[in-house]
Amino acid sequence: MKKLTLGLLGAAAVAATILLVRQQKEVEAAKSPRLVPAGESQPTDLSLERIRELGL
């Protein structure tokens, strides 16, 4: 019974660690600015104002 309890606690600890790491990566990704791909001077998302300025 002791081995089963320790095994379950270990599995729960591993699962919790994985979830925390995934959450931390998501938060870091949301905070980082979107990088502009090489050869482009502006992000790909155009605002409605910018589209109207371009006459599209």
C-alpha positions, 0 to 999 in steps of 0.5 A: 500500500505504501508503494502505491501511495508513493507512486500516485504522489510521484505521478501527481507531482510530475503532472503538476510540474508539467502543467506549471511549466506549460502555463509559465511558457504561455505567459512568457509567450504572451508577454513577448512582442511579436517579432517581424519576419526578416524582410518585412518592416511591419507586422502582418496584421493591418489595422482598418485605418492603415488599409484605408490609407493604402487605398485597398 
